């Protein structure tokens, strides 16, 4: 069902291993929550506030910062929830 006035979009995302220069950076309105289900994920921002997330780690942030992700050694699976401020 499509919820009326929905604010959150949950996704199961598989992140691939890639070189840092191949990461697609983006920003958007709202907030974002990431929970790593398996693997190791690198969260990257323009201000060099990079964070390594391991299995079981989570991250919650304002999504209007320029950010991107990449898996480190093998593909990584994460639950990503995007909250859109409407």
C-alpha positions in Angstrom: 0.0 0.0 0.0 1.0 3.6 -0.6 0.6 5.4 2.7 -0.9 8.8 2.5 1.5 11.6 3.6 4.4 9.1 3.9 7.6 10.6 5.2 10.0 7.6 5.3 11.3 5.4 2.5 13.1 2.2 3.6 15.5 0.4 1.3 17.7 -2.7 1.4 20.8 -1.6 -0.5 23.8 -3.7 -1.7 26.8 -1.4 -1.9 29.6 -2.6 -4.3 33.3 -2.3 -3.8 34.7 0.6 -5.8 37.5 3.1 -5.8 37.0 6.3 -3.9 37.1 8.4 -7.1 34.2 6.3 -8.5 31.8 7.1 -5.6 28.8 9.1 -6.7 28.2 11.9 -4.1 24.7 13.4 -3.6 22.6 15.3 -1.1 18.9 15.7 -0.6 16.4 17.2 1.8 15.5 15.3 5.0 17.4 12.8 7.2 19.0 9.4 6.6 19.5 6.3 8.7 21.9 3.5 7.7 22.2 0.1 9.5 24.9 -2.2 8.1 23.6 -5.8 7.9 26.8 -7.3 6.6 30.1 -6.3 5.3 32.0 -3.0 5.8 30.8 0.3 4.5 32.6 3.6 4.2 30.5 6.8 4.5 32.2 9.7 2.8 31.5 13.5 2.9 32.9 16.5 1.3 34.3 17.8 4.6 36.5 14.6 5.0 34.4 13.4 8.0 34.6 9.8 6.7 33.4 7.0 8.8 33.9 3.2 8.5 30.8 1.2 9.5 31.0 -2.4 10.3 28.3 -5.1 10.6 25.8 -3.9 13.2 26.9 -0.2 13.1 24.4 2.5 12.3 24.5 6.1 11.3 21.9 8.9 11.4 22.5 12.3 9.8 21.0 15.3 8.0 21.0 14.3 4.4 21.6 17.8 3.0 25.3 17.3 3.4 27.1 16.0 0.3 27.7 12.3 0.9 28.3 8.9 -0.6 29.1 5.3 0.2 31.3 2.4 -0.9 31.9 -1.2 0.3 35.4 -1.8 1.5 36.5 -5.5 0.8 33.3 -7.2 -0.4 29.8 -6.1 -1.3 27.9 -4.8 1.8 24.2 -4.9 2.6 22.5 -2.2 4.6 19.1 -1.0 5.6 18.8 2.6 4.5 15.8 4.7 5.7 15.3 8.2 4.1 13.1 10.6 5.9 11.7 13.4 3.7 10.7 16.6 5.5 7.5 17.6 3.8 
